Amino acid sequence: MCAYPSNLTVKPDVKAFFDPATNTISYVVRDPDSDACAVVDSVMDIDYAAGRITSTHADEIIAYIVENKLKLEWQIETHVHADHLSAAPYIQEKLGGKIAIGENITVVQDTFGKVFNEGTEFQRDGSQFDLLLRDGDTYTIGTMSAFAMHTPGHTPACMVHVIGDAAFVGDTLFMPDGGSARADFPGGSAAELYDSIQKVLSLPDETRLFICHDYGPNGRDIAWETTVAEEKAHNIHVGGGKTKEDFVRFRTERDATLDMPKLIIPSLQVNMRAGEVPCDDEGNPVLKVPVNKL
């Protein structure tokens, strides 16, 4: 049992939305005792080659909330995603909901503010978000109490959000046969990721874990829900008592073989701004592509 608060008697209703273009699962998390809900890791659609951003996936989430007469209180970003664009400001314009992320977003903003040569006008203090969460911070969704666990390793700002008997783990863990996420982004660390995974696995065994990405390894159907007990026993990267040294060696060697996510350039520029697309001096949406010097 971990030292964080938990209340397994509260069982939030969880509705998943799978985006096949990015293999992302977004969630609407509903308080069973009120009309309050939160959205976790929303997705905005992008045709990168055409330079076209659309809202099909986000509109499905909005429609679900409206049809079920829910009140959106929070939009949770588990981290600054490198493989999809957040729909948080689009959904906020339609339905409200404060946008929250881990306080180490400032580290990510400082790092990639330099990569994209954003200049002094780009604020690196996390002020684009409505709330910056620290390890152990709590918040409420209707009558439910939720808390945030700082789980760095994949990125410095990663947070796992525990809401009743459900934990939304972002990219800290995948399904048992999927293992774990890469740890080679700037500010990432395989050793920190292992320690963060152990924090998650110290939650009660029956805690439901909801995954942010799934790729259907070995041809199985897409899945997104597991438990702490299943991960401890069967996760191919950390389960069954695998040591930190084994994990770090495996993760480091594997990450060296991986290509960058295909949407990393637009995703980072947008997501470090809480989902807002950057604009040029004339107010036109524009994305930068850093290139090497010849």
Buried (B, 14 or more C-beta within 10 A) or exposed (E): EBEBEBBEEBBBEBBBBBBEBBBBBBBBBBBEEBBBBBBBBBBBBBEBEEEEBEBEBBBBBBEBBEEEEBBBBBBBBBBBBBBBBBBBBBBBEBBEBBBBBBBBBBBBBBBBBEEBEBEEEBEBEBEBBBBBBEBEBEBBBBEBBBBBBBBBBBBBBBBBBBBBBBBBBBBBBBBBBBBBBBBBBEBBBBBBBBBBBBBBBBBBEEBBBBBBBBEEEEEEEBBBBBBBBBBBEEBBBBBEEBEBEEBBEBBBEBBEEEEEBEBBBBBBBBBBBBBBBBEEEEEEEEBBEEEEEE
